[in-house]
Amino acid sequence: LAGPVSGFLVQPIVGTLSDRCVSAFGRRRPYIVGGATVLVLAQVLLMFAKDIGARLGDDESSNSLRGAISVSIISFWCMDLSANCVQGPIRALLADFAPVEQQSLGSAFMSISV
């Protein structure tokens, strides 16, 4: 559910914002870097979800892991949203810089790597 919902909501918004961006780093790069940073932080959060849940009061002996599960769900949604923030500007960056005859090859490589 997270993938389609976040793709439906995030990519058009980020695409519109990146089209209007006037950053010194370019129109697409700030969204790519920001999304990638949030993606890495969300992955680290997911990696330590059980430890964070223990700090929030989870008790493994009674199988009460509500905190860890909540942290996992939140970090998963953050990962999905930030991945969509990265994918849209990367596709647009490809269209901005690649010659027309190389765009299909670049799109194929991008679909494998992203």
Biopython code that builds the backbone (N, CA, C, O; Angstrom):
import numpy as np
from Bio.PDB.StructureBuilder import StructureBuilder

atoms = [
    (1, "LEU", "N", (0.820, -1.195, 0.000)),
    (1, "LEU", "CA", (0.000, 0.000, 0.000)),
    (1, "LEU", "C", (0.861, 1.254, 0.000)),
    (1, "LEU", "O", (0.494, 2.267, -0.596)),
    (2, "ALA", "N", (2.011, 1.183, 0.673)),
    (2, "ALA", "CA", (2.860, 2.368, 0.774)),
    (2, "ALA", "C", (3.391, 2.805, -0.588)),
    (2, "ALA", "O", (3.442, 4.000, -0.876)),
    (3, "GLY", "N", (3.789, 1.848, -1.428)),
    (3, "GLY", "CA", (4.378, 2.190, -2.723)),
    (3, "GLY", "C", (3.455, 2.962, -3.637)),
    (3, "GLY", "O", (3.807, 4.060, -4.067)),
    (4, "PRO", "N", (2.281, 2.426, -3.951)),
    (4, "PRO", "CA", (1.391, 3.147, -4.853)),
    (4, "PRO", "C", (0.903, 4.486, -4.291)),
    (4, "PRO", "O", (0.791, 5.472, -5.020)),
    (5, "VAL", "N", (0.617, 4.506, -2.995)),
    (5, "VAL", "CA", (0.111, 5.748, -2.395)),
    (5, "VAL", "C", (1.177, 6.831, -2.432)),
    (5, "VAL", "O", (0.903, 7.962, -2.833)),
    (6, "SER", "N", (2.391, 6.491, -2.014)),
    (6, "SER", "CA", (3.441, 7.509, -1.992)),
    (6, "SER", "C", (3.842, 7.922, -3.402)),
    (6, "SER", "O", (4.130, 9.094, -3.644)),
    (7, "GLY", "N", (3.866, 6.973, -4.333)),
    (7, "GLY", "CA", (4.184, 7.333, -5.714)),
    (7, "GLY", "C", (3.132, 8.243, -6.319)),
    (7, "GLY", "O", (3.448, 9.180, -7.052)),
    (8, "PHE", "N", (1.889, 7.958, -6.006)),
    (8, "PHE", "CA", (0.782, 8.760, -6.527)),
    (8, "PHE", "C", (0.818, 10.183, -5.974)),
    (8, "PHE", "O", (0.485, 11.132, -6.683)),
    (9, "LEU", "N", (1.216, 10.333, -4.724)),
    (9, "LEU", "CA", (1.207, 11.649, -4.086)),
    (9, "LEU", "C", (2.528, 12.401, -4.229)),
    (9, "LEU", "O", (2.539, 13.596, -4.527)),
    (10, "VAL", "N", (3.630, 11.703, -4.019)),
    (10, "VAL", "CA", (4.922, 12.380, -3.898)),
    (10, "VAL", "C", (5.512, 12.780, -5.241)),
    (10, "VAL", "O", (5.958, 13.917, -5.396)),
    (11, "GLN", "N", (5.525, 11.885, -6.210)),
    (11, "GLN", "CA", (6.225, 12.190, -7.454)),
    (11, "GLN", "C", (5.674, 13.398, -8.200)),
    (11, "GLN", "O", (6.469, 14.192, -8.702)),
    (12, "PRO", "N", (4.366, 13.584, -8.302)),
    (12, "PRO", "CA", (3.894, 14.807, -8.969)),
    (12, "PRO", "C", (4.263, 16.084, -8.205)),
    (12, "PRO", "O", (4.587, 17.107, -8.808)),
    (13, "ILE", "N", (4.208, 16.010, -6.883)),
    (13, "ILE", "CA", (4.544, 17.189, -6.084)),
    (13, "ILE", "C", (6.026, 17.520, -6.216)),
    (13, "ILE", "O", (6.388, 18.673, -6.454)),
    (14, "VAL", "N", (6.878, 16.518, -6.064)),
    (14, "VAL", "CA", (8.326, 16.742, -6.176)),
    (14, "VAL", "C", (8.692, 17.148, -7.598)),
    (14, "VAL", "O", (9.566, 17.992, -7.797)),
    (15, "GLY", "N", (8.035, 16.557, -8.580)),
    (15, "GLY", "CA", (8.298, 16.937, -9.967)),
    (15, "GLY", "C", (7.978, 18.394, -10.241)),
    (15, "GLY", "O", (8.748, 19.091, -10.903)),
    (16, "THR", "N", (6.848, 18.852, -9.736)),
    (16, "THR", "CA", (6.466, 20.254, -9.915)),
    (16, "THR", "C", (7.435, 21.180, -9.188)),
    (16, "THR", "O", (7.849, 22.208, -9.725)),
    (17, "LEU", "N", (7.792, 20.806, -7.962)),
    (17, "LEU", "CA", (8.722, 21.641, -7.196)),
    (17, "LEU", "C", (10.110, 21.676, -7.845)),
    (17, "LEU", "O", (10.749, 22.727, -7.896)),
    (18, "SER", "N", (10.569, 20.530, -8.337)),
    (18, "SER", "CA", (11.907, 20.518, -8.942)),
    (18, "SER", "C", (11.927, 21.260, -10.271)),
    (18, "SER", "O", (12.959, 21.811, -10.653)),
    (19, "ASP", "N", (10.811, 21.285, -10.977)),
    (19, "ASP", "CA", (10.748, 22.069, -12.221)),
    (19, "ASP", "C", (10.879, 23.559, -11.946)),
    (19, "ASP", "O", (11.382, 24.303, -12.788)),
    (20, "ARG", "N", (10.433, 23.998, -10.782)),
    (20, "ARG", "CA", (10.470, 25.423, -10.429)),
    (20, "ARG", "C", (11.659, 25.807, -9.559)),
    (20, "ARG", "O", (11.814, 26.978, -9.212)),
    (21, "CYS", "N", (12.492, 24.854, -9.206)),
    (21, "CYS", "CA", (13.616, 25.105, -8.299)),
    (21, "CYS", "C", (14.677, 25.969, -8.981)),
    (21, "CYS", "O", (15.000, 25.755, -10.149)),
    (22, "VAL", "N", (15.211, 26.939, -8.252)),
    (22, "VAL", "CA", (16.240, 27.827, -8.788)),
    (22, "VAL", "C", (17.507, 27.764, -7.935)),
    (22, "VAL", "O", (18.183, 28.775, -7.744)),
    (23, "SER", "N", (17.821, 26.587, -7.430)),
    (23, "SER", "CA", (18.992, 26.400, -6.579)),
    (23, "SER", "C", (20.278, 26.534, -7.391)),
    (23, "SER", "O", (20.300, 26.282, -8.595)),
    (24, "ALA", "N", (21.342, 26.932, -6.709)),
    (24, "ALA", "CA", (22.653, 27.013, -7.354)),
    (24, "ALA", "C", (23.170, 25.627, -7.743)),
    (24, "ALA", "O", (24.054, 25.510, -8.592)),
    (25, "PHE", "N", (22.627, 24.587, -7.131)),
    (25, "PHE", "CA", (23.045, 23.212, -7.423)),
    (25, "PHE", "C", (22.257, 22.598, -8.571)),
    (25, "PHE", "O", (22.509, 21.455, -8.952)),
    (26, "GLY", "N", (21.322, 23.329, -9.116)),
    (26, "GLY", "CA", (20.502, 22.824, -10.207)),
    (26, "GLY", "C", (19.070, 22.597, -9.744)),
    (26, "GLY", "O", (18.751, 22.745, -8.564)),
    (27, "ARG", "N", (18.222, 22.238, -10.686)),
    (27, "ARG", "CA", (16.815, 22.033, -10.348)),
    (27, "ARG", "C", (16.560, 20.692, -9.689)),
    (27, "ARG", "O", (15.701, 20.594, -8.813)),
    (28, "ARG", "N", (17.278, 19.663, -10.084)),
    (28, "ARG", "CA", (16.986, 18.303, -9.623)),
    (28, "ARG", "C", (17.837, 17.852, -8.446)),
    (28, "ARG", "O", (17.362, 17.126, -7.573)),
    (29, "ARG", "N", (19.093, 18.278, -8.423)),
    (29, "ARG", "CA", (20.049, 17.757, -7.437)),
    (29, "ARG", "C", (19.652, 17.972, -5.975)),
    (29, "ARG", "O", (19.876, 17.066, -5.172)),
    (30, "PRO", "N", (19.081, 19.102, -5.583)),
    (30, "PRO", "CA", (18.691, 19.235, -4.175)),
    (30, "PRO", "C", (17.656, 18.190, -3.732)),
    (30, "PRO", "O", (17.692, 17.729, -2.591)),
    (31, "TYR", "N", (16.749, 17.823, -4.618)),
    (31, "TYR", "CA", (15.740, 16.820, -4.280)),
    (31, "TYR", "C", (16.349, 15.419, -4.245)),
    (31, "TYR", "O", (15.958, 14.583, -3.430)),
    (32, "ILE", "N", (17.305, 15.174, -5.132)),
    (32, "ILE", "CA", (17.987, 13.884, -5.136)),
    (32, "ILE", "C", (18.796, 13.719, -3.855)),
    (32, "ILE", "O", (18.716, 12.678, -3.202)),
    (33, "VAL", "N", (19.569, 14.729, -3.491)),
    (33, "VAL", "CA", (20.401, 14.660, -2.281)),
    (33, "VAL", "C", (19.528, 14.609, -1.024)),
    (33, "VAL", "O", (19.795, 13.821, -0.117)),
    (34, "GLY", "N", (18.497, 15.438, -0.966)),
    (34, "GLY", "CA", (17.611, 15.437, 0.199)),
    (34, "GLY", "C", (16.881, 14.114, 0.366)),
    (34, "GLY", "O", (16.806, 13.575, 1.470)),
    (35, "GLY", "N", (16.347, 13.593, -0.726)),
    (35, "GLY", "CA", (15.653, 12.308, -0.668)),
    (35, "GLY", "C", (16.584, 11.172, -0.296)),
    (35, "GLY", "O", (16.212, 10.294, 0.482)),
    (36, "ALA", "N", (17.796, 11.179, -0.847)),
    (36, "ALA", "CA", (18.766, 10.129, -0.516)),
    (36, "ALA", "C", (19.188, 10.208, 0.945)),
    (36, "ALA", "O", (19.395, 9.179, 1.587)),
    (37, "THR", "N", (19.317, 11.417, 1.474)),
    (37, "THR", "CA", (19.681, 11.580, 2.890)),
    (37, "THR", "C", (18.590, 11.036, 3.797)),
    (37, "THR", "O", (18.877, 10.316, 4.753)),
    (38, "VAL", "N", (17.348, 11.374, 3.506)),
    (38, "VAL", "CA", (16.227, 10.862, 4.306)),
    (38, "VAL", "C", (16.132, 9.343, 4.160)),
    (38, "VAL", "O", (15.817, 8.648, 5.126)),
    (39, "LEU", "N", (16.401, 8.831, 2.971)),
    (39, "LEU", "CA", (16.361, 7.392, 2.739)),
    (39, "LEU", "C", (17.385, 6.661, 3.611)),
    (39, "LEU", "O", (17.073, 5.633, 4.211)),
    (40, "VAL", "N", (18.590, 7.189, 3.677)),
    (40, "VAL", "CA", (19.628, 6.568, 4.513)),
    (40, "VAL", "C", (19.251, 6.656, 5.990)),
    (40, "VAL", "O", (19.408, 5.679, 6.723)),
    (41, "LEU", "N", (18.757, 7.804, 6.436)),
    (41, "LEU", "CA", (18.363, 7.946, 7.841)),
    (41, "LEU", "C", (17.215, 7.001, 8.199)),
    (41, "LEU", "O", (17.192, 6.439, 9.294)),
    (42, "ALA", "N", (16.272, 6.826, 7.287)),
    (42, "ALA", "CA", (15.163, 5.910, 7.547)),
    (42, "ALA", "C", (15.647, 4.462, 7.606)),
    (42, "ALA", "O", (15.123, 3.662, 8.381)),
    (43, "GLN", "N", (16.641, 4.128, 6.792)),
    (43, "GLN", "CA", (17.199, 2.777, 6.848)),
    (43, "GLN", "C", (17.926, 2.529, 8.158)),
    (43, "GLN", "O", (17.846, 1.436, 8.718)),
    (44, "VAL", "N", (18.623, 3.523, 8.644)),
    (44, "VAL", "CA", (19.292, 3.396, 9.944)),
    (44, "VAL", "C", (18.247, 3.269, 11.053)),
    (44, "VAL", "O", (18.412, 2.473, 11.978)),
    (45, "LEU", "N", (17.187, 4.041, 10.960)),
    (45, "LEU", "CA", (16.102, 3.947, 11.934)),
    (45, "LEU", "C", (15.489, 2.547, 11.928)),
    (45, "LEU", "O", (15.200, 1.988, 12.986)),
    (46, "LEU", "N", (15.292, 1.988, 10.746)),
    (46, "LEU", "CA", (14.756, 0.637, 10.646)),
    (46, "LEU", "C", (15.720, -0.386, 11.238)),
    (46, "LEU", "O", (15.305, -1.350, 11.882)),
    (47, "MET", "N", (16.998, -0.165, 11.011)),
    (47, "MET", "CA", (18.001, -1.087, 11.524)),
    (47, "MET", "C", (17.986, -1.143, 13.053)),
    (47, "MET", "O", (18.232, -2.199, 13.636)),
    (48, "PHE", "N", (17.703, -0.035, 13.692)),
    (48, "PHE", "CA", (17.699, 0.023, 15.149)),
    (48, "PHE", "C", (16.286, 0.054, 15.735)),
    (48, "PHE", "O", (16.107, 0.477, 16.876)),
    (49, "ALA", "N", (15.293, -0.382, 14.983)),
    (49, "ALA", "CA", (13.900, -0.324, 15.443)),
    (49, "ALA", "C", (13.692, -1.110, 16.731)),
    (49, "ALA", "O", (12.976, -0.657, 17.623)),
    (50, "LYS", "N", (14.304, -2.270, 16.835)),
    (50, "LYS", "CA", (14.129, -3.082, 18.042)),
    (50, "LYS", "C", (14.743, -2.396, 19.258)),
    (50, "LYS", "O", (14.161, -2.409, 20.343)),
    (51, "ASP", "N", (15.921, -1.795, 19.074)),
    (51, "ASP", "CA", (16.568, -1.078, 20.180)),
    (51, "ASP", "C", (15.767, 0.157, 20.586)),
    (51, "ASP", "O", (15.619, 0.448, 21.773)),
    (52, "ILE", "N", (15.261, 0.871, 19.606)),
    (52, "ILE", "CA", (14.445, 2.052, 19.902)),
    (52, "ILE", "C", (13.164, 1.626, 20.612)),
    (52, "ILE", "O", (12.720, 2.281, 21.556)),
    (53, "GLY", "N", (12.576, 0.523, 20.151)),
    (53, "GLY", "CA", (11.386, 0.005, 20.807)),
    (53, "GLY", "C", (11.653, -0.360, 22.258)),
    (53, "GLY", "O", (10.806, -0.129, 23.121)),
    (54, "ALA", "N", (12.821, -0.926, 22.535)),
    (54, "ALA", "CA", (13.173, -1.253, 23.923)),
    (54, "ALA", "C", (13.279, 0.011, 24.763)),
    (54, "ALA", "O", (12.874, 0.024, 25.926)),
    (55, "ARG", "N", (13.821, 1.070, 24.180)),
    (55, "ARG", "CA", (13.895, 2.357, 24.896)),
    (55, "ARG", "C", (12.509, 2.958, 25.135)),
    (55, "ARG", "O", (12.296, 3.707, 26.088)),
    (56, "LEU", "N", (11.577, 2.616, 24.253)),
    (56, "LEU", "CA", (10.210, 3.129, 24.382)),
    (56, "LEU", "C", (9.358, 2.278, 25.323)),
    (56, "LEU", "O", (8.194, 2.589, 25.573)),
    (57, "GLY", "N", (9.950, 1.204, 25.839)),
    (57, "GLY", "CA", (9.231, 0.406, 26.826)),
    (57, "GLY", "C", (8.775, -0.959, 26.367)),
    (57, "GLY", "O", (7.984, -1.599, 27.059)),
    (58, "ASP", "N", (9.247, -1.431, 25.217)),
    (58, "ASP", "CA", (8.882, -2.770, 24.773)),
    (58, "ASP", "C", (9.426, -3.814, 25.746)),
    (58, "ASP", "O", (10.505, -3.654, 26.316)),
    (59, "ASP", "N", (8.666, -4.869, 25.920)),
    (59, "ASP", "CA", (9.069, -5.960, 26.803)),
    (59, "ASP", "C", (9.067, -7.250, 25.993)),
    (59, "ASP", "O", (8.010, -7.782, 25.654)),
    (60, "GLU", "N", (10.277, -7.753, 25.682)),
    (60, "GLU", "CA", (10.381, -8.961, 24.861)),
    (60, "GLU", "C", (9.819, -10.183, 25.557)),
    (60, "GLU", "O", (9.311, -11.088, 24.895)),
    (61, "SER", "N", (9.897, -10.228, 26.867)),
    (61, "SER", "CA", (9.421, -11.411, 27.588)),
    (61, "SER", "C", (7.909, -11.601, 27.452)),
    (61, "SER", "O", (7.415, -12.727, 27.512)),
    (62, "SER", "N", (7.189, -10.518, 27.270)),
    (62, "SER", "CA", (5.731, -10.640, 27.104)),
    (62, "SER", "C", (5.306, -10.450, 25.643)),
    (62, "SER", "O", (4.121, -10.288, 25.354)),
    (63, "ASN", "N", (6.280, -10.472, 24.723)),
    (63, "ASN", "CA", (6.025, -10.301, 23.291)),
    (63, "ASN", "C", (5.294, -9.005, 22.963)),
    (63, "ASN", "O", (4.519, -8.948, 22.009)),
    (64, "SER", "N", (5.537, -7.986, 23.741)),
    (64, "SER", "CA", (4.958, -6.677, 23.478)),
    (64, "SER", "C", (6.009, -5.825, 22.769)),
    (64, "SER", "O", (6.891, -5.252, 23.409)),
    (65, "LEU", "N", (5.909, -5.750, 21.461)),
    (65, "LEU", "CA", (6.886, -5.018, 20.655)),
    (65, "LEU", "C", (6.220, -3.886, 19.882)),
    (65, "LEU", "O", (6.562, -3.631, 18.728)),
    (66, "ARG", "N", (5.288, -3.222, 20.506)),
    (66, "ARG", "CA", (4.550, -2.150, 19.816)),
    (66, "ARG", "C", (5.453, -1.014, 19.381)),
    (66, "ARG", "O", (5.285, -0.471, 18.289)),
    (67, "GLY", "N", (6.406, -0.650, 20.220)),
    (67, "GLY", "CA", (7.315, 0.437, 19.862)),
    (67, "GLY", "C", (8.169, 0.087, 18.664)),
    (67, "GLY", "O", (8.312, 0.894, 17.745)),
    (68, "ALA", "N", (8.740, -1.111, 18.661)),
    (68, "ALA", "CA", (9.584, -1.539, 17.543)),
    (68, "ALA", "C", (8.780, -1.640, 16.253)),
    (68, "ALA", "O", (9.251, -1.257, 15.182)),
    (69, "ILE", "N", (7.569, -2.155, 16.370)),
    (69, "ILE", "CA", (6.719, -2.267, 15.185)),
    (69, "ILE", "C", (6.332, -0.883, 14.669)),
    (69, "ILE", "O", (6.318, -0.653, 13.460)),
    (70, "SER", "N", (6.022, 0.027, 15.570)),
    (70, "SER", "CA", (5.678, 1.395, 15.160)),
    (70, "SER", "C", (6.852, 2.082, 14.483)),
    (70, "SER", "O", (6.682, 2.729, 13.450)),
    (71, "VAL", "N", (8.047, 1.945, 15.058)),
    (71, "VAL", "CA", (9.254, 2.539, 14.462)),
    (71, "VAL", "C", (9.513, 1.922, 13.096)),
    (71, "VAL", "O", (9.896, 2.627, 12.162)),
    (72, "SER", "N", (9.309, 0.617, 12.967)),
    (72, "SER", "CA", (9.514, -0.059, 11.682)),
    (72, "SER", "C", (8.549, 0.457, 10.619)),
    (72, "SER", "O", (8.947, 0.703, 9.480)),
    (73, "ILE", "N", (7.298, 0.618, 10.987)),
    (73, "ILE", "CA", (6.303, 1.103, 10.031)),
    (73, "ILE", "C", (6.613, 2.535, 9.608)),
    (73, "ILE", "O", (6.549, 2.864, 8.423)),
    (74, "ILE", "N", (6.946, 3.376, 10.569)),
    (74, "ILE", "CA", (7.270, 4.774, 10.257)),
    (74, "ILE", "C", (8.500, 4.855, 9.370)),
    (74, "ILE", "O", (8.515, 5.611, 8.398)),
    (75, "SER", "N", (9.536, 4.079, 9.695)),
    (75, "SER", "CA", (10.757, 4.135, 8.889)),
    (75, "SER", "C", (10.512, 3.572, 7.493)),
    (75, "SER", "O", (11.087, 4.067, 6.523)),
    (76, "PHE", "N", (9.666, 2.542, 7.371)),
    (76, "PHE", "CA", (9.345, 2.005, 6.051)),
    (76, "PHE", "C", (8.637, 3.053, 5.190)),
    (76, "PHE", "O", (8.967, 3.217, 4.016)),
    (77, "TRP", "N", (7.675, 3.754, 5.767)),
    (77, "TRP", "CA", (6.978, 4.810, 5.015)),
    (77, "TRP", "C", (7.943, 5.927, 4.630)),
    (77, "TRP", "O", (7.878, 6.449, 3.517)),
    (78, "CYS", "N", (8.836, 6.295, 5.544)),
    (78, "CYS", "CA", (9.829, 7.329, 5.223)),
    (78, "CYS", "C", (10.737, 6.876, 4.089)),
    (78, "CYS", "O", (11.074, 7.664, 3.205)),
    (79, "MET", "N", (11.134, 5.600, 4.116)),
    (79, "MET", "CA", (11.966, 5.074, 3.037)),
    (79, "MET", "C", (11.224, 5.122, 1.706)),
    (79, "MET", "O", (11.798, 5.502, 0.685)),
    (80, "ASP", "N", (9.973, 4.743, 1.715)),
    (80, "ASP", "CA", (9.207, 4.729, 0.480)),
    (80, "ASP", "C", (8.972, 6.136, -0.051)),
    (80, "ASP", "O", (9.111, 6.382, -1.249)),
    (81, "LEU", "N", (8.618, 7.053, 0.831)),
    (81, "LEU", "CA", (8.404, 8.436, 0.402)),
    (81, "LEU", "C", (9.685, 9.062, -0.139)),
    (81, "LEU", "O", (9.666, 9.735, -1.170)),
    (82, "SER", "N", (10.798, 8.839, 0.560)),
    (82, "SER", "CA", (12.052, 9.439, 0.108)),
    (82, "SER", "C", (12.563, 8.785, -1.168)),
    (82, "SER", "O", (13.181, 9.458, -1.993)),
    (83, "ALA", "N", (12.320, 7.485, -1.353)),
    (83, "ALA", "CA", (12.708, 6.837, -2.611)),
    (83, "ALA", "C", (11.945, 7.453, -3.779)),
    (83, "ALA", "O", (12.501, 7.640, -4.861)),
    (84, "ASN", "N", (10.674, 7.766, -3.556)),
    (84, "ASN", "CA", (9.904, 8.438, -4.605)),
    (84, "ASN", "C", (10.387, 9.860, -4.838)),
    (84, "ASN", "O", (10.311, 10.365, -5.958)),
    (85, "CYS", "N", (10.884, 10.512, -3.785)),
    (85, "CYS", "CA", (11.457, 11.854, -3.946)),
    (85, "CYS", "C", (12.715, 11.824, -4.792)),
    (85, "CYS", "O", (13.039, 12.807, -5.458)),
    (86, "VAL", "N", (13.422, 10.717, -4.774)),
    (86, "VAL", "CA", (14.660, 10.581, -5.538)),
    (86, "VAL", "C", (14.370, 10.163, -6.985)),
    (86, "VAL", "O", (14.976, 10.690, -7.918)),
    (87, "GLN", "N", (13.460, 9.232, -7.166)),
    (87, "GLN", "CA", (13.237, 8.652, -8.491)),
    (87, "GLN", "C", (12.719, 9.652, -9.523)),
    (87, "GLN", "O", (13.183, 9.654, -10.663)),
    (88, "GLY", "N", (11.782, 10.486, -9.146)),
    (88, "GLY", "CA", (11.245, 11.463, -10.092)),
    (88, "GLY", "C", (12.298, 12.421, -10.624)),
    (88, "GLY", "O", (12.428, 12.559, -11.840)),
    (89, "PRO", "N", (13.065, 13.099, -9.748)),
    (89, "PRO", "CA", (14.109, 13.994, -10.244)),
    (89, "PRO", "C", (15.224, 13.283, -11.011)),
    (89, "PRO", "O", (15.824, 13.877, -11.908)),
    (90, "ILE", "N", (15.515, 12.015, -10.674)),
    (90, "ILE", "CA", (16.539, 11.295, -11.443)),
    (90, "ILE", "C", (16.057, 11.072, -12.873)),
    (90, "ILE", "O", (16.818, 11.238, -13.826)),
    (91, "ARG", "N", (14.805, 10.698, -13.013)),
    (91, "ARG", "CA", (14.254, 10.522, -14.371)),
    (91, "ARG", "C", (14.267, 11.850, -15.137)),
    (91, "ARG", "O", (14.595, 11.885, -16.323)),
    (92, "ALA", "N", (13.913, 12.922, -14.461)),
    (92, "ALA", "CA", (13.915, 14.232, -15.118)),
    (92, "ALA", "C", (15.338, 14.677, -15.455)),
    (92, "ALA", "O", (15.569, 15.300, -16.491)),
    (93, "LEU", "N", (16.290, 14.355, -14.574)),
    (93, "LEU", "CA", (17.693, 14.700, -14.830)),
    (93, "LEU", "C", (18.202, 13.970, -16.068)),
    (93, "LEU", "O", (18.956, 14.532, -16.863)),
    (94, "LEU", "N", (17.792, 12.734, -16.222)),
    (94, "LEU", "CA", (18.157, 11.976, -17.416)),
    (94, "LEU", "C", (17.610, 12.656, -18.663)),
    (94, "LEU", "O", (18.324, 12.801, -19.655)),
    (95, "ALA", "N", (16.364, 13.067, -18.620)),
    (95, "ALA", "CA", (15.757, 13.741, -19.772)),
    (95, "ALA", "C", (16.404, 15.099, -20.033)),
    (95, "ALA", "O", (16.473, 15.544, -21.179)),
    (96, "ASP", "N", (16.880, 15.763, -18.970)),
    (96, "ASP", "CA", (17.518, 17.070, -19.129)),
    (96, "ASP", "C", (18.874, 16.979, -19.828)),
    (96, "ASP", "O", (19.217, 17.855, -20.622)),
    (97, "PHE", "N", (19.649, 15.929, -19.544)),
    (97, "PHE", "CA", (21.034, 15.882, -19.994)),
    (97, "PHE", "C", (21.328, 14.876, -21.097)),
    (97, "PHE", "O", (22.246, 15.099, -21.885)),
    (98, "ALA", "N", (20.600, 13.799, -21.181)),
    (98, "ALA", "CA", (20.903, 12.781, -22.190)),
    (98, "ALA", "C", (20.342, 13.192, -23.547)),
    (98, "ALA", "O", (19.232, 13.717, -23.630)),
    (99, "PRO", "N", (21.109, 12.952, -24.610)),
    (99, "PRO", "CA", (20.563, 13.191, -25.950)),
    (99, "PRO", "C", (19.366, 12.280, -26.195)),
    (99, "PRO", "O", (19.266, 11.209, -25.596)),
    (100, "VAL", "N", (18.481, 12.690, -27.053)),
    (100, "VAL", "CA", (17.241, 11.957, -27.302)),
    (100, "VAL", "C", (17.525, 10.510, -27.697)),
    (100, "VAL", "O", (16.819, 9.600, -27.260)),
    (101, "GLU", "N", (18.543, 10.290, -28.510)),
    (101, "GLU", "CA", (18.822, 8.922, -28.979)),
    (101, "GLU", "C", (19.382, 8.025, -27.871)),
    (101, "GLU", "O", (19.385, 6.804, -28.028)),
    (102, "GLN", "N", (19.850, 8.585, -26.770)),
    (102, "GLN", "CA", (20.386, 7.782, -25.666)),
    (102, "GLN", "C", (19.428, 7.694, -24.469)),
    (102, "GLN", "O", (19.737, 7.006, -23.496)),
    (103, "GLN", "N", (18.311, 8.352, -24.515)),
    (103, "GLN", "CA", (17.404, 8.369, -23.366)),
    (103, "GLN", "C", (16.790, 7.012, -23.077)),
    (103, "GLN", "O", (16.589, 6.679, -21.909)),
    (104, "SER", "N", (16.484, 6.218, -24.090)),
    (104, "SER", "CA", (15.901, 4.901, -23.823)),
    (104, "SER", "C", (16.932, 3.980, -23.181)),
    (104, "SER", "O", (16.588, 3.206, -22.287)),
    (105, "LEU", "N", (18.176, 4.046, -23.613)),
    (105, "LEU", "CA", (19.236, 3.250, -22.995)),
    (105, "LEU", "C", (19.470, 3.711, -21.556)),
    (105, "LEU", "O", (19.618, 2.883, -20.657)),
    (106, "GLY", "N", (19.503, 5.014, -21.337)),
    (106, "GLY", "CA", (19.677, 5.547, -19.986)),
    (106, "GLY", "C", (18.516, 5.161, -19.081)),
    (106, "GLY", "O", (18.720, 4.855, -17.907)),
    (107, "SER", "N", (17.312, 5.174, -19.614)),
    (107, "SER", "CA", (16.146, 4.765, -18.832)),
    (107, "SER", "C", (16.217, 3.290, -18.463)),
    (107, "SER", "O", (15.826, 2.906, -17.360)),
    (108, "ALA", "N", (16.709, 2.469, -19.371)),
    (108, "ALA", "CA", (16.855, 1.038, -19.084)),
    (108, "ALA", "C", (17.877, 0.808, -17.977)),
    (108, "ALA", "O", (17.638, 0.020, -17.062)),
    (109, "PHE", "N", (19.018, 1.494, -18.057)),
    (109, "PHE", "CA", (20.034, 1.358, -17.003)),
    (109, "PHE", "C", (19.491, 1.865, -15.663)),
    (109, "PHE", "O", (19.747, 1.266, -14.619)),
    (110, "MET", "N", (18.749, 2.959, -15.700)),
    (110, "MET", "CA", (18.205, 3.528, -14.480)),
    (110, "MET", "C", (17.174, 2.594, -13.846)),
    (110, "MET", "O", (17.125, 2.480, -12.621)),
    (111, "SER", "N", (16.373, 1.941, -14.636)),
    (111, "SER", "CA", (15.367, 1.036, -14.072)),
    (111, "SER", "C", (16.019, -0.171, -13.411)),
    (111, "SER", "O", (15.447, -0.755, -12.490)),
    (112, "ILE", "N", (17.196, -0.548, -13.864)),
    (112, "ILE", "CA", (17.930, -1.651, -13.227)),
    (112, "ILE", "C", (18.557, -1.198, -11.917)),
    (112, "ILE", "O", (18.549, -1.939, -10.934)),
    (113, "SER", "N", (19.095, 0.004, -11.899)),
    (113, "SER", "CA", (19.867, 0.451, -10.735)),
    (113, "SER", "C", (19.043, 1.113, -9.638)),
    (113, "SER", "O", (19.427, 1.065, -8.470)),
    (114, "VAL", "N", (17.931, 1.722, -9.986)),
    (114, "VAL", "CA", (17.155, 2.445, -8.983)),
    (114, "VAL", "C", (16.070, 1.638, -8.446)),
    (114, "VAL", "O", (15.320, 2.104, -7.588)),
]
sb = StructureBuilder()
sb.init_structure("model")
sb.init_model(0)
sb.init_chain("A")
sb.init_seg("    ")
for serial, (resi, resn, name, xyz) in enumerate(atoms, 1):
    if name == "N":
        sb.init_residue(resn, " ", resi, " ")
    sb.init_atom(name, np.array(xyz, "f"), 0.0, 1.0, " ", f" {name:<3s}", serial, name[0])
structure = sb.get_structure()
